[in-house]
Amino acid sequence: MLPASASPFFYWLALALRGQVTFMSTATIHQYAPKTAGKAPEVPIRHMDFKFDAKDLDTTFFKDTEFATAYFQALSIFLTFGEELVIDTARYHRQFLKDPVLKQRVTALIGQEAIHSKMHDEFNDTLAEHRYPVALYRFLADNVFEYGFKKLPNRMQLSLMAGIEHFTAVLAEYMMKNEAVFYETGDEKQRALWMWHMLEESEHKDIAYDVYETLSGNYPLRVSGFALAAFTIMFLVPLGGAAIPVYRKPTKLLSLRFWKDVKTSLVFLAGPKEGVYGSTVKHILDYMRRDFHPNDHDTTAYLEYYKEKLLNPKTGLLSPYLVKEFVPKLRA
């Protein structure tokens, strides 16, 4: 038994995994009013078709760096499994919700994540044609999720879902604030993929959290789910990304140019001023506040800007790839 004198965080995590944290049944709704109650914007489901072509792939997509770009390529591979966990968890817990608007929004979340998974799978197939370890990473991720995360109690999976969605919301907001990053490459389809994903992650950033708070609200368990999400996104994915350049060409380890690229990439990813995660640490850790809500970080203006820029029927970046768009029906 872990002593209570140990780090409170790990103590909570151990209890949560053992099912010893006091936690209401997922069928029992406690008193929680989402900050979006009565004014929640509709979340559409967009069917996309990017028709990826391996010959167009830019392997230095992110700021003309191979090492930093490899992080996002690894993220693309692993996130398809994260999307599936979110889909399964959201679908299971939807039945316990009483609010028809929240249920409708959960259906939209499921739809968006399903298309994300499909499009990234197609993109990952093009990575495989460039000697990326796609098959290996799919095998590893499948085992981590199938025999690890998906074996957790439903309440823990719900917490993990909320934690994952927090990280994707942080990443989406970073991308929204750094639009120029997308235009440092000629790879139009990869640009469109990430900008579309960025838009939709921000559109639905509060849904998983509202479901968690509605059906649980248990703070220690929420922190535990955040920890598992952080372990995946801040450790497993970077580890996979770091191995990609060497896997593709082992002799890079002997190249001074490669190590310069690594140094530059680490600044782009972890630098405190403009790094993807280094500059967003406060936002990431804000999740630890007891009264946290995703909409405390208002991205409304960014969403309006990017919807016009990306979805304008005549000039939108996504227009050539958008097949159809619809909002799920509101059901009692």
Helices and strands as residue ranges (DSSP letters): H 8-17, E 45-48, G 54-56, H 66-94, H 100-128, H 134-147, G 149-151, H 154-177, G 179-183, H 188-203, H 207-215, H 219-231, I 232-236, H 237-248, G 250-254, H 256-270, G 278-280, H 281-285, G 286-288, G 294-296, H 300-311, G 319-321, E 322-326
